[in-house]
Amino acid sequence: MNWKMIKNSLVDDWVPTIRDAIPASWTPERMVRSISRELRHERSTVLGSVLFLGVGVVVGGALALLLAPKTGQDLRADLSSRLHKIQRNNSRERDVSQV
């Protein structure tokens, strides 16, 4: 059995079944309107999800600022000292590897 025969048998079996499943009252225009309605619903769902995510980010950021254990100045100083320490360690490792 070749692919063309398989395709033809699938079309012969499924197309009439699909046609029977669609009500006769459904015109192409009605089908387009139905699909359009579904797409609008999906779009509003996506917009709601993005809005919900944005609110979550803002609330999470505000809580992080309120509950931070250090002031901004202390945190920047700590990060700066850690960065300098990492840079010193990397430069030492490069010096050792070159020897």
Helices and strands as residue ranges (DSSP letters): H 3-21, H 28-67, H 72-98
